[in-house]
């Protein structure tokens, strides 16, 4: 997702001033294989662990998890290294596989690149069956390649529309109560226009414009429009015929039309200060919005462009280095890290949707009846990255080592469309560039 700010860990990171799940770096060269050199080892001794340094409360939760693990048994000792957010993905990319740690955290969309470059081992033989079974289906979808799991996350992410109930009611606008009665794109647009007509500056919508769109926020935040229109960023390894369809172009034309009603939000307070009634963003804004609006805050799904409402998902995850000599010990640590105590502590620290079934069911924000139940409901209907149907909701960004190209080309097209470029032209250009890169790299196939 977005590897960048101190808050980026909540979802997955690029350098945006918001907490997102994002990726940034290209697959560094021609790996092309997933031959792991990992060894089970004795299950004892010292193992090294790398993690990116998130906000202070997250770092504390992780450090406490390590201390507890080290003190609870004598067989394995964990040596934790925290690396600054801005350097983290670059550090893994630049480090030879033999010098990587036994266990490492990574931003979800970078996983396939690290597998392709032989830096991650499959974890199925090292973590317990209980740990795998307790991971939510959405988390498992992000961490799986060809039936093997290379990563599991402590938390997930999701998108929605935050609404100001007071302003919506004053404008006489009926709004969704959940996924079952979500707005169509036309209904959402009509609401935006009606709210704008009652606003002094004619602005009623926040799209986090100040972050820009030619970056991971563009892909994470607005690829759901593509999916909801029945398209895809990639289908069977190709963008042409999936990304550049007439339905996707029409949907992005609608997106383009929202610009005149959108507050640039340069101060980050367009929604919190009541300048707009609707904000298209993710779970990470709930604390600030809840504090600002209290009972006037409502949480709504993204609009349906014809193939059902969709959301992005995925965030930081944990895996095992391909060259580890102590996979058993690494797996034992991951079993501990992903237990209820540690997942609860981490998701309390960052407010993200828990990545395990047991914690998600009990979390006061996301449980049935909780204020963010919508996000849990969305994640309970995962699509994976390829089987995107009308009935599923949470879509995983393409699990491919070529993802950096996909996100770079799509987000640039999105930014161009928002700036006035014809959607059909922008999408066709992006699709051609993506397919050319995949052709040049033999489809980024694992061998």
N, C-alpha and C positions, 0 to 999 in steps of 0.2 A: 503494500500500500504506500504510504508516504514516508519515506525515511527522512525525517528532517527535524521537527521541532521537539521540544521537551514533552509535548503532549501527544506526539504522534503515536506513541505506543498503544493508545487505547484502541486503535484499529489496525493500522498498518501503514506505513508511511511514504512522500517526496518533500521537499521543503515547503510545506504550507503552514500557515499559522492556524492550523486546526488539526484536531485529532483524527487522523484518517488512516485507513489501511492502504498503504501505497508502496510501489516499487520504483526503482529508478534505473538501475544500471543494466546495461546490455550483458548478455551472456558473453563472457570474455574469451571468445575464441573457440577453437574447434574441438572441444571435448568429444561429444558424440557417443559417450558410453556411460553405462551405469554399473560397470563392473566394480563392486565394492570390495575393498581389501580388508574390511573389518573382521575382527576376530572376537570370539566370545570371551576369551580370557578366563581368569580365575574367579571373577566376581568380587575380588578384593583389591585393596590398594587405593592409591590416589588417582582421581580423574579430574581433568580440567574442564571447566564450563565457561563459555563466553555468552554474554547477554548485552543488549544495548541498554544504555542508561536512559530510562524514561523519567517521568516526573519523580520527585523525591519520595512520594508515598509508594509508588510502584517499586522503586529501588529497595525501599525498606522491606516491603512484602517479600521480595525475592531473597534479600539477604537473610531475613528471618527463616525462610523456607530452607535455605542452605544450612544455617546454624542448627535448626531443629533436626534435619537429616543427619548431620555430622554427630550430634550428641545422642541421637536415638540408637545408634549402633556403632560397632567398632570395625566392621569389615571394610567399609568404603569411606574415604574422605574426599569431599568435594572442594576444589580450589576454584573460586569464582572470580572472573575478571569482567568488570563492567567497562564497556567501550562507548564513548560519546555517540549520540544518535547520528550526528552528521558524518561520522567516520565509519559507522558500523558496517554497512553493506559493502562499502569500498574496501574495508579491511579484509572481509571474508573473500571478496573477489580477487584481491591481490595476493592472498596468502596461499602458498603451495598446500595441496591437500595433506601432505605428510606433516605439516606444521599446524594444522587446525586442531581444535580441542576435541575431546571425546564427545562432549555435548555442546550444541550451540543453538542459539535462538536465531531466527531469520524472519524477515517479512514474507508473508505467505506467497505473494506472486513471484518472489525470487527463487522459490524452492526448485522448480523445474530446471532453472538455469544451473543451480548448484548440483543437481543430480546429473545433468548433462555433462557437466565439467568434473564429474566423479569426486564430489566433495561431500556428499551425503550418502549414508547407508540406509537401506530399508530397516525400519524399526520393529517389524512384526515379530521377529524371533527374540527380541530383547525386552520389550515391554510386556506386561502381563495381559492375558486375555480380558481380564476385568477392566483394565485401563482402556483398552481399545473399545470394549463394549459400552463403556460409560461416556465415550466421546459422542457429541451430537453428530447426527448424520451430515450436517453442513460442514462441521469441522473436519470430518473424515473425508468429505468430498474434496476439500481444498488440499488435503495432504496425501492424496492417492494418485499414483501413476501405474497404469497397467496392473491393477489389482494389488499393488504393494503400497504400504504406507511409509512415507518419508518424514512426516511431520504431524504433530498434534498441538493444538493451541489451548491455552488456559482460558481464552476469551475470544469472542467473535465481534461482529460489527453489523450495522444495519442502517438503512436510510428510511426517512419518512418525511412528512410535511407537518411541521408544528403550526398550529393555528391559534389565533387569539379569539377565544370564544366571545368575548365582549364585542369585538369589532365585527365578527361574523354574524352574530345575532342582530346587531344594530343595522346591518345591511340586509337582513332578512334572508341570509344564505343557509341553505340546508347542507350539512356536511356529513361525510361518512362516519360510521361508528366503528368500522373495522374493515377487514378484507372483503367481507361478503357484500358490502354496499359501496365499494370504492367509487370515486368519481371516474367518469370517462374523461379522456383528454379534452373533449369539447365542454363538458360540464366544469372541469377545472378552469379552463380558459375563460368561460363565462363568469365564474366566480371571481377570478382575477380582475376581469374588466369591471364588474359591478362594484367590487371593493375600491378599485382605482377611481371610479367615478365619484365616490363619496369621500375621497381623500384630497386634501388641499394641494398636494404636489402631483397627484395622479399616479403615485407609486403604491403598489399593494403587495409586492412580492420580493422576497430575498432569495437569491440563487447563489449566495456566497461569491458574487462576481469579483470582489476585490482580490480573491485568491488567484484569479485567472483560470483559464480552462485548458491551456496547452500544457497540461501536467497531469499528475495522477488524480487530482481532484476531478478534472474533466472526465476521465475514464470512469473512476469509481462513482462519481455523482450522477453521471448522465448516460452511461451505457445501459442502465435500466430502461431508458426510452427505446433504445435499439431492440432490446429483448422483448419489451412489451408490445412492440410493433411487429413481432414475429421474425425479427432478424437476429443476427449474431455477429460478434466480432470476428469469429472464425467458425467455419463448419468443415469438418473433415480436412483440416489443415489449410483451408483456403478462405480468403476474405471476399473475393469476387463472387457474387451470387448470394452472399449472406449479409454483408455489411452494406452493400450499395443497392439494395432493392428499392423499388418505388415506394413501398410502405414505410421503410426507414427514412427515406428522403422526405416524405410527407410529414412524418412525425417530427423530424428535426426542423421542418418549416414552421410547425406549430411552436416548437421551442424558440425559434428565432423571433417569432411574433410576440413572445413574452417580454422581450428586452425593453420595450417602451414603458412597461408597467413595473420594471424591476429597479429597486433602490440599489445603487452601486455599493452601498454598505461599507464604505471606506473606514468607518470607525468601528465596525463589528457590532453595532448596537441597533441596527434597523428594526429588528423584531423585538428585542428586549425593551427598547424605548417606545414601542408602539407606533413607529413610523409606517410599518407594514403589518398586515394581518396574517401573512403566510410566509413560512421559511422552509425551504427545501434543503435539508441537511441531515446529519446523522445523530445517532444515540448520544454522541459525546457532548452535544449542546444542551442536553436535558438539565443538568445541574444549574447552569446559568439561566436558562429559560424558566425553569420551575421557580427559581428564586425571584425572578422579575415579575412573573405573571400569576403565580400561585394557582388558584382554582380556575383561572381563566385560560389555562394552557390545555389544549387538546392535541392529541397525537393521531395523525391520519396517514393512510398509505399513499404512496405515489399514484398518480393517475394511470388509468388503463388506456393504452393506445390500440387496443384491439385483441391482444393475445394474453390478457390478464395482467394485473399489477405485478411489478418486479422490483427487487432491491438487490444491491450488491451485498456481498458478505466476505468474510475472511479478514484475518489480522495476523499479528505476530504468532509464530509457532516454534516448536522445539523439535530438534532432530539429533541424530547421532552422526558424528564425523565418519566418513568412509574409511579412514585409515586407523580408526580406534583399535587398540589391542585389548580392550576391556569392555566389550559390548554388554556383558552381563551387568557389570557395575553401572554402566551408563543407563541401562534399562531400569535398574533398581532406583536410581535417582529420579528418572522421569516418572516412574510409578508414584514416588513420593510427591514430586512436584505437582502432579495432576490429581492429588487426592482432594477431598472436600475442604479440608482446612486451608490448604494453600490456594486453591482456586477461589474460595470465598474471600480470603484476605486480598488477593490480587484484584478481584472484580469489585470489592468494596473500595479499594484504593482508586480504581480508574473508572468505575461506573459502567463498564462494558458488559454486554451479554455473556454470561458464563459459557464456557465451551464444553462443559460436561452436563449430562442429563440430570444428575443428582443435584447439583448446585443450582442449575437453571430453574428446576421445579420449585426450589425453596426461596429463591432470591426475591426480596420484597418489591423490587422494581419490575421484574420480568415475569413473576408468577401470575397465574390466572387471577384477574382482578387488580393487578398492579398497574401503575400508571404507564409502564412501557410494555405491557402485554403484547401490543402489536408487533414489536420487534421479535419477541419469542415466537409468536404465531407465524411470522414470515420465515424465520429460520427453521421452523418445524416442517416447512414445505420446500426442501432443497431441490434444486435442479441439477446440481453439479455444473460442469462447464460445457456440456454438450447436449444433454437431453432436456432441452428447454421447451416445456409444454405449456399449455394454457393454465393448467392446474397447479404447477409449481410456482414458487415465488422467489426464493433466495438463490441467486445465480453466482457461481464461482467464476472469477475472471479466468481466462484461458490458461490451463495448466500446460504450459509449453515453455521451452527455453527461449523461444522467440517472442515471449511476452513483451520485453522492452520495446521491440519494434511495433508490436500491435498497439500498445498504449501510446507510444509517441506519435504514431500516424493518426490514430483515431482522435486523440485529444487535440491535435493540431487542426484536424478537420472540424471538430466541434467548435473550437475557438474561431475558426474562419467563418463558420456558419453564423455564429453569434454576432460576428462583425459584419455580416451582410452577404457573404458568399452564397451562391446557389447551392443548396444541400446536395443535389444530385452530382454536381461537379466536384464538390469537396469530398464526398464519399467515394466516388469513382477513383479519384486521385489517391486517396488513402488505401483503398483496396488493392490497387495496382502496386503500390509501393510495398505493402505488406507481403503480397504474393511473390514479388520479385526477390525480396529478402529471404523468404522461406525457400524459394527455388535455389537461390545462391548457397543456402546452407542445408540442402538436402532435407528440407522439412524439419530440421532439428530433431531427427529421429534418434532415439536411444538405441544403442547397439549392445 
